[in-house]
Amino acid sequence: MNAKTVFGIVLSILFCQPFTIQAVQPQWTFLGENGQGSVFYYDAEKIARPCEGVVQVWVKMVPSKHESIYVWLMHLVEQDVIMHTKEVEKTKDIAYSVVLYEIDCNQERIVPTISEDYDAQGKLLSLTATSTAFLKELKNVDTAIYPGTIWADLSNAACLLAQQQQQDGVSKGCKPTK
């Protein structure tokens, strides 16, 4: 390794922040609270419109104590569905999740495409990108948006905002993920 390469690596280590998809601080807008007490926000400023009738929107979910990922996984452990592993224990530190959802406004369907989990101090704990192959396997999974749900409220808000913004250069020929 030459000196320039070593110097570049050292600078990268010293000055680079941990990578997150949400590089710019989002402006969270209150969306609502579900029946279990979890609170939802969405980033109204960064709604993307990759093609006609499809929007992508970031959602922040702050789970209630009864709806945390850890509680849900521990229930599966108690039912002997999964084993109690280090990965299950790591979910205890998740304070909130930020998920990029793709919404087909015409078909009224929603799928998650990226998920980030954070601790209470805002440190990124995990990042998961849903593969296109996995999304294609969701053919038999119900991704419909039902009236009266938090997802219907999100869809209504995001699709309306995207219509109002009418960004230039939107591709009309793309297909939604699901």
NORDA-V548641 format. One record per pair of residues at least 24 apart in sequence whose ideal C-beta (glycine too) atoms are under 10 Angstrom apart, sorted by sequence separation. I is the first residue (numbers start at 1). J is the second residue. If there is no record, write none. Layout:
# NORDA-V548641
I;J
I;J
This chain:
# NORDA-V548641
22;46
38;62
39;63
68;92
70;94
93;117
94;118
95;119
96;120
111;135
37;62
38;63
39;64
69;94
93;118
94;119
95;120
31;57
37;63
38;64
68;94
91;117
93;119
94;120
95;121
96;122
98;124
34;61
36;63
37;64
38;65
68;95
90;117
92;119
93;120
95;122
111;138
31;59
36;64
37;65
38;66
68;96
69;97
93;121
95;123
97;125
102;130
31;60
33;62
34;63
35;64
36;65
37;66
38;67
68;97
97;126
98;127
99;128
100;129
109;138
28;58
31;61
34;64
36;66
37;67
38;68
93;123
95;125
100;130
111;141
28;59
29;60
33;64
36;67
63;94
94;125
97;128
99;130
112;143
26;58
28;60
35;67
63;95
93;125
94;126
111;143
26;59
34;67
62;95
63;96
102;135
109;142
110;143
26;60
62;96
63;97
91;125
109;143
110;144
143;177
61;96
62;97
90;125
91;126
108;143
109;144
110;145
143;178
22;58
60;96
61;97
90;126
107;143
108;144
109;145
21;58
60;97
61;98
107;144
108;145
141;178
22;60
59;97
60;98
61;99
107;145
108;146
59;98
60;99
87;126
104;143
108;147
110;149
138;177
139;178
58;98
59;99
103;143
105;145
138;178
58;99
59;100
102;143
104;145
110;151
135;176
136;177
57;99
58;100
59;101
103;145
109;151
110;152
135;177
136;178
57;100
58;101
108;151
135;178
56;100
57;101
108;152
110;154
56;101
57;102
110;155
132;177
55;101
56;102
57;103
109;155
132;178
55;102
56;103
108;155
130;177
54;102
55;103
69;117
103;151
110;158
54;103
55;104
53;103
54;104
55;105
101;151
105;155
53;104
54;105
59;110
103;154
104;155
105;156
108;159
48;100
50;102
53;105
54;106
103;155
51;104
52;105
53;106
54;107
57;110
59;112
101;154
103;156
105;158
106;159
46;100
48;102
52;106
53;107
61;115
101;155
105;159
41;96
43;98
54;109
55;110
103;158
104;159
105;160
47;103
49;105
58;114
59;115
60;116
103;159
39;96
41;98
43;100
56;113
101;158
105;162
38;96
56;114
58;116
60;118
105;163
38;97
40;99
42;101
103;162
113;177
111;176
112;177
113;178
110;176
111;177
109;176
110;177
111;178
109;177
110;178
107;176
109;178
28;98
106;176
104;175
105;176
107;178
26;98
104;176
103;176
104;177
102;176
103;177
104;178
102;177
22;98
101;177
102;178
21;98
20;98
22;100
21;100
61;150
59;150
22;114
59;151
21;114
21;115
22;116
21;116
59;154
20;116
22;118
57;154
20;118
57;155
55;154
59;158
55;155
57;157
58;158
57;158
20;122
22;124
55;157
56;158
57;159
20;123
21;124
55;158
20;124
55;159
57;161
18;123
19;124
54;159
55;160
57;162
18;124
21;127
53;159
55;161
56;162
17;124
20;127
55;162
19;127
21;129
42;150
54;162
55;163
18;127
49;158
53;162
40;150
47;157
48;158
49;159
52;162
53;163
55;165
39;150
40;151
42;153
47;158
38;150
42;154
47;159
49;161
40;153
44;157
47;160
49;162
35;149
40;154
44;158
47;161
48;162
49;163
34;149
35;150
42;157
43;158
47;162
34;150
42;158
45;161
49;165
54;170
32;149
33;150
34;151
44;161
47;164
48;165
49;166
50;167
53;170
54;171
32;150
47;165
49;167
52;170
31;150
42;161
48;167
51;170
52;171
53;172
31;151
47;167
49;169
50;170
51;171
52;172
54;174
56;176
32;153
44;165
49;170
50;171
51;172
52;173
53;174
54;175
55;176
56;177
31;153
32;154
48;170
49;171
51;173
52;174
54;176
31;154
51;174
53;176
54;177
50;174
51;175
32;157
50;175
51;176
31;157
50;176
31;158
50;177
29;157
29;161
